[in-house]
């Protein structure tokens, strides 16, 4: 059986991995993409969609960890 500390470390690693995935997927977003009115809506929609996907994957991984 895992100790509480081990459990917390594994959950922390899952969350850090999710944040890293999100940042990697959005590393090509430039400030001009957000400040340019013609690109703003499309850029924000892409970032939101990626965020929802990463959040879903992260929560799924946490749920799997809780079921162990």
N, C-alpha and C positions, 0 to 999 in steps of 0.2 A: 504494500500500500504506500502511496506517495505521501510525503510529508506536506504540510501546508506551504512550506517555503518552496518546495519543488513545483507544486501546483501553480503557485503564483508566478514563478519564473517561466513556466511553460505558457501560461496565459499572456504574460508580458511579451514573450517572444512572438506569439501569434499576432498580437496587436502591433508590435514593432514591424513585423513582416507586412502587415496590411498597410501601414503608413508608408513603408518603403515602396510597396507596389504602387500605391496611389501617386507618390511623388515621381516614380520612374515613368508612369504612364503620362504624366503631365509635364515632363521636363522640357518639352518643346513649346509649351505655351509661353508666349512673350508678352510683355506689358502692352505692346502695340496691338496685340490681338484683343485685349480687353478695352483699351482706350479708344480704338477705332470703332466708331458707331456701326460701320458696315459689317464688321466681324464679331462684334461683342456678343450678340445673342447666340450665334452659332458656337462660339468658344465656350460661353458659360454653359450651354446645353451639353456640350461634349464633356466638360469637367464634371458636371452634375451626374451624367450617365456613368462615367468612369467611377466616380465616388460611390454611387449606389451599388455598382457591381463589386467593387472592392469591399465595401461594407458588408454586403451579402456574403461574400466568400469568407471574410474574417469572422462574422458571426456564426457561419456554418462550421468553421474550424473550431471555434470556441465551444459550440454545442457538441461537436464530436469529442472534444477533450473532456467535457463534463460527463459524457456518457461512458467514459472508460472506467 
